[in-house]
Amino acid sequence: MNERLNTTTSVGPLLWRLSTLLLGVGLLVVGVGLLFSVLGLRAGLADFSSIALGLVTSAYFVGFVVGTFACPVVIRKFGHIRAFAAMASLASTMPILHAFWIDPWFWGLLRLITGVCMVGLYIVVESWLNALAPNALRGRLFAVYMAINFVALALGQWLILVGDRLGFVPFAMVSVMFSFALLPITMTEIDEPEPVEAPQFSLRNLYEASPMGMAAAVASGLMTGAFYGMSAVFGKSSGFSDADIASFMAATILGGALFQWPVGNFSDTHDRRVVLMWVCILGAGATSGSYFLAGHSVAAMIPLALLCGGMLFSIYGLCVAHVNDVIDSSRLVEFTGGLLLLHGVGAAIGPILAGVLMDVAGPSSLMLFYTAVMAALALYVFKRLKVAAPVPTEDKADFVVMGGGSQAVLLMDPRSEAEDNTASTASTDHPAPR
């Protein structure tokens, strides 16, 4: 493997050298965020049923899960730059093709291909960043990377207001973003890292360590997938303008970024299971309030969106932190990789379930879907509280803000810096599964 950059106490020089890679991923994520909103609005204009739009959205996350295993094989065979160029080129054609034929089955196929390509692009960039970052700065680089993802996703929502929003322009803009992402990556002077390996993990071992962590990962995926796929339909049915929809979705995403820090820091000194339960309770209250306000008060929906996003997007970070509290830290990548896979499976199922509910009970019932999932998770967490004692504060791993990405991003997680001989807390100090 290439040698990491010289260890330094300043992250500035590191970010400058890696700026081309970070710029590339930023452009990609902006395009991803924009395309989710565009498809939701155009699907509504084309009279897609909520179920049909849910299936289209699910196809993307199915592709993401498939790509998790398929893309490392492609990267090992052709190299990082060639694989990135091929997948970025293919991904950039997909938005344009959406405009040629507006059909749910055709769109589903395009989204499936896009999902496979996107996870491959993430793997390339994230494995590059991990290979080049020194251990001392890996945590700060990870934080910057996650911040870029959240901000870029939020920015993508606002770009829907540019040009002919219901015509060809937004699809072309997404294609341009994907194409521009090619430039900083392929023109970088940084040497390629070693080829990546396909992830390996055991869901059985994960279940034995923390069934609650598995449940939280799936629940988080269910809501995340539904949010990105169905929010535009919800906004339109609530009488939102395009600007209102962009503001609502951006506020939800930014709320998810902002709330993770205080929630996570609080969970470092308190029982994470209790914190997770209350996050779900507060989130269920916020989403049920949004259901009753939909169509009545657009102004009140934005602050609620911040709270909803803050609670919704905190769930996955809390579940990862909890699992890391109870496992051997040298197996962090294996276990959190399993959580990421479960999150992806949940994201593939969520839009379908939400679509069925929205077709039956109306588009506003998307908020009831969130409420039901968070209430169910809160009840399950309450049940798990009786199974085992909380993890002592001194034995906890630090909370780290979590967002999108591939299995490769887990290698940047500062919690993965563990000694190989670390004793397993799950099998010694805390024998009961959590």
Beta strands, then each sheet from edge to edge (+ up, - down):
end
